[in-house]
C-alpha cells in the first residue's frame, strides 16, 4: 500500500527514476528533467509536489506549479504537470489519489483554477474541461490543443479574468507545450 506525502529535494533521484520508467523513450528525459527542475525551483507561492511511496520506493509523483494569469497575482492558478505512476504500480488508483489530494490541497489554499495539458479522457474524470481552458492562453503554441484543459476550484463567476499565462521557469520551454 502506497503512502502519499509531500516531496522533498531528497526525493529527486527517485522522482527522476520514476519518470524515466513511466514515460516512453521519446519523452522520458524531458519529463524527468522537468520533474527534477520543478522540485528544485523556489517559487512564490510554492509549487506543490507530492509523491506516493511504497516499500521505500517512489512509485508515484505529481507537481502543481503556480501561474500568473495576465496582470493577475501569482498563484491564482496552478498547472498540474507532470504526473507519473510507475508501470508496476499502475491500475491501483495512485494517479487518481495524487491528483485528488493535490486538488484538495490547492482548494484549501484558495486557488481558483487548475490547468492541465494532457489526455482529456484521463483528466476529464476529475472535472477538467477544454471549454474553460480556452479562456487562458498558453505561452507557447500547443502541439495537441485538445489536451489543454482547466478545472475551477471556485464558482465560475469569481474565476480570474481570461489572459495569457506566465509559468514558472521549469515550464517556460516551448518543447514542453
C-alpha positions in Angstrom: 0.0 0.0 0.0 1.5 3.3 -1.1 1.6 6.3 1.2 1.2 9.9 -0.1 3.4 12.6 1.2 4.9 16.0 0.2 8.1 15.6 -1.8 11.4 17.0 -0.6 14.6 17.8 -2.5 16.0 14.5 -1.2 13.5 12.7 -3.5 15.0 14.0 -6.7 16.8 10.7 -7.7 13.6 8.7 -7.0 11.4 11.1 -8.9 13.7 11.2 -11.8 13.9 7.4 -11.9 10.1 7.1 -11.7 9.6 9.4 -14.7 12.3 7.6 -16.7 10.4 4.3 -16.1 6.9 5.7 -16.7 7.3 7.6 -19.9 8.1 6.4 -23.5 11.7 6.8 -24.6 11.0 9.8 -26.8 9.8 12.0 -23.9 11.1 10.5 -20.7 14.3 12.5 -20.4 12.4 15.8 -20.9 9.7 14.9 -18.4 12.2 13.6 -15.8 14.2 16.8 -16.1 11.0 18.9 -15.8 10.1 17.0 -12.6 13.5 17.5 -11.1 13.6 21.1 -12.0 10.2 21.8 -10.5 11.3 20.1 -7.3 14.4 22.3 -7.1 12.8 25.6 -8.2 11.9 28.1 -5.5 8.5 29.6 -6.4 6.2 32.1 -4.8 3.7 30.8 -4.0 5.3 27.4 -3.6 5.0 24.5 -6.1 3.0 21.6 -4.6 4.8 18.3 -5.2 3.5 15.0 -3.9 4.9 11.5 -4.1 3.5 8.1 -3.5 5.9 5.8 -1.7 5.7 2.0 -1.3 8.4 -0.1 0.4 10.8 2.8 0.5 10.5 3.5 -3.3 8.8 6.4 -5.0 6.0 4.9 -7.2 4.0 8.0 -8.0 4.6 11.7 -8.4 2.7 14.9 -9.2 3.6 18.5 -9.3 1.3 21.6 -9.3 3.1 24.8 -10.1 1.7 28.4 -9.8 0.9 30.5 -12.8 0.2 34.2 -13.2 -2.8 35.0 -15.5 -2.5 38.2 -17.4 -1.9 41.0 -15.0 -3.2 38.9 -12.0 -1.4 37.7 -8.9 0.9 34.7 -8.9 -0.9 31.6 -7.6 -4.4 32.5 -8.8 -4.0 29.4 -10.9 -1.8 26.3 -11.0 -0.7 23.9 -13.7 -0.7 20.1 -13.0 2.4 18.7 -14.6 3.9 16.2 -14.6 2.1 13.2 -13.2 3.6 9.7 -13.3 2.9 6.3 -11.7 5.5 3.5 -12.0 4.3 0.9 -14.6 4.4 -1.8 -11.8 2.0 0.3 -9.6 -0.5 1.4 -12.3 -4.2 0.5 -12.1 -4.2 0.9 -8.3 -5.7 4.5 -8.3 -2.3 6.1 -7.3 -2.5 8.6 -10.1 -6.1 9.5 -9.1 -5.1 9.8 -5.4 -2.2 12.1 -6.3 -4.4 14.3 -8.4 -7.3 14.4 -5.9 -5.0 15.1 -3.0 -3.3 17.9 -4.8 -6.6 19.5 -5.9 -8.0 19.3 -2.4 -4.8 20.9 -1.0 -5.0 23.7 -3.6 -8.6 24.3 -2.9 -7.7 24.7 0.8 -5.2 27.4 -0.3 -8.0 29.3 -2.1 -6.5 28.6 -5.5 -9.2 29.4 -8.1 -8.1 27.4 -11.1 -6.0 24.4 -12.1 -4.9 23.8 -15.7 -3.5 20.7 -17.3 -2.1 19.8 -20.7 -2.9 16.1 -21.1 -5.3 13.3 -22.1 -8.9 14.6 -21.9 -10.2 11.0 -21.2 -8.0 10.8 -18.1 -8.3 14.3 -16.7 -11.9 14.7 -17.6 -12.8 12.3 -14.7 -11.5 15.0 -12.3 -13.7 17.7 -13.8 -11.1 19.2 -16.2 -12.6 20.5 -19.5 -11.4 22.2 -22.6 -14.1 24.9 -22.7 -12.9 26.7 -19.6 -9.3 26.4 -20.6 -9.9 28.4 -23.8 -10.1 31.5 -21.6 -6.5 31.1 -20.6 -3.9 31.3 -23.3 -0.6 29.3 -23.1 2.8 30.9 -23.5 3.7 28.7 -26.5 1.8 27.0 -29.3 0.4 23.7 -28.3 1.3 20.5 -30.2 -2.0 19.0 -29.1 -4.5 21.8 -28.5 -7.3 19.3 -27.5 -5.2 18.5 -24.4 -5.4 22.0 -22.8 -8.0 21.8 -20.0 -9.0 23.6 -16.8 -10.9 22.9 -13.6 -12.4 25.7 -11.5 -11.9 25.3 -7.8 -14.3 28.2 -7.1 -17.5 29.4 -8.5 -17.0 30.3 -12.2 -18.2 33.9 -11.7 -15.2 34.5 -9.4 -12.5 32.9 -11.6 -9.6 35.1 -12.7 -10.2 37.1 -15.9 -9.0 35.5 -19.1 -5.4 36.1 -20.1 -2.1 34.6 -21.1 -0.3 32.5 -18.6 3.2 33.1 -17.2 4.7 29.9 -15.8 7.5 29.1 -13.5 10.9 28.8 -15.1 10.9 25.0 -15.4 7.8 25.1 -17.6 8.9 28.0 -19.6 10.2 26.0 -22.6 8.5 25.6 -26.0 9.3 21.9 -26.1 7.0 21.2 -23.2 4.0 22.6 -25.0 
